[in-house]
Amino acid sequence: TEQPIEFLSGGNQQKVLLSRWLLTRPQFLILDEPTRGIDVGAHAEIIRLIETLCADGLALLVISSELEELVGYADRVIIMRDRKQVAEIPLAQLSVPAIMNAIAA
């Protein structure tokens, strides 16, 4: 059944928005905290979608405080402070401790 988006759960709203954006066939997508505040099932689906998009070669800029997630799908992590890049961690060195050290530096 069809249901207005405002009556869907937060996770389902996120999935609808992502689906709408993907219908435009973007070459580059910016996701700001894509899994914040959603239920576990929707969270897992969005992570799988991000991993699939990465594997398919879509360029993604993901802004996230979920470090474990970033380590799971990122090719590199860039740490920003006061609108300036302060660190870049390449895939070969990517880990939660490496990100935490860069944040704390």
C-alpha positions in Angstrom: 0.0 0.0 0.0 1.1 3.5 -0.6 1.8 5.7 2.4 2.8 9.4 2.5 6.5 9.6 3.4 5.9 11.6 6.6 4.1 8.6 8.1 7.0 6.2 7.5 9.6 5.4 10.1 12.8 7.5 10.1 14.7 4.6 8.6 12.2 4.1 5.8 12.2 7.8 5.1 16.0 7.6 4.7 15.6 4.7 2.3 13.0 6.6 0.2 15.2 9.7 0.0 18.2 7.6 -1.0 16.2 5.8 -3.6 14.9 9.1 -5.1 18.4 10.5 -5.3 19.7 7.3 -6.9 17.0 7.5 -9.6 18.8 10.6 -10.9 21.9 8.4 -11.6 24.3 10.7 -9.8 28.1 10.5 -10.4 28.8 11.8 -6.9 26.7 11.6 -3.7 27.1 13.4 -0.4 25.6 11.6 2.6 25.6 13.4 6.0 25.1 10.9 8.9 23.1 8.5 6.7 22.5 6.1 9.6 21.9 8.4 12.5 18.7 7.9 14.4 17.3 4.9 12.5 16.3 1.4 13.5 18.7 -1.5 13.3 17.1 -3.1 10.2 17.1 0.1 8.2 20.6 0.9 9.4 21.9 -2.5 8.0 20.1 -1.9 4.7 21.6 1.5 4.3 25.1 0.2 5.1 24.6 -2.5 2.5 23.4 0.0 -0.1 26.5 2.2 0.6 28.8 -0.8 0.2 27.0 -1.7 -3.1 27.3 1.9 -4.4 31.0 1.9 -3.5 31.6 -1.4 -5.2 29.7 -0.1 -8.3 32.1 2.8 -8.5 29.9 5.7 -7.4 31.9 8.5 -5.8 30.6 9.0 -2.2 31.4 11.6 0.4 30.1 10.3 3.7 30.1 12.5 6.7 29.8 10.2 9.8 30.5 9.9 13.4 30.2 6.1 13.1 33.8 5.2 12.8 33.3 1.4 12.5 31.1 2.0 9.6 33.6 4.3 7.8 36.3 1.7 8.3 34.0 -0.9 6.7 33.4 0.9 3.4 35.7 3.9 3.0 38.7 4.0 0.7 40.1 6.8 2.8 39.1 9.0 5.7 39.8 12.8 5.8 39.6 14.5 9.2 38.4 18.1 9.2 38.7 20.7 11.9 37.5 24.3 11.6 36.8 23.7 7.9 40.4 22.6 7.2 41.8 19.2 6.4 44.0 18.1 9.3 44.6 14.4 8.4 44.1 11.9 5.7 44.1 8.2 6.4 44.5 5.9 3.3 42.9 2.5 3.0 46.1 0.6 4.0 46.2 2.4 7.4 42.4 2.7 8.0 41.3 1.6 11.4 39.2 3.0 14.2 42.3 3.7 16.4 44.0 5.5 13.4 40.9 7.7 13.0 40.8 8.4 16.8 44.5 9.3 16.8 44.0 11.7 13.9 41.0 13.3 15.7 42.9 13.7 18.9 46.0 15.2 17.3 
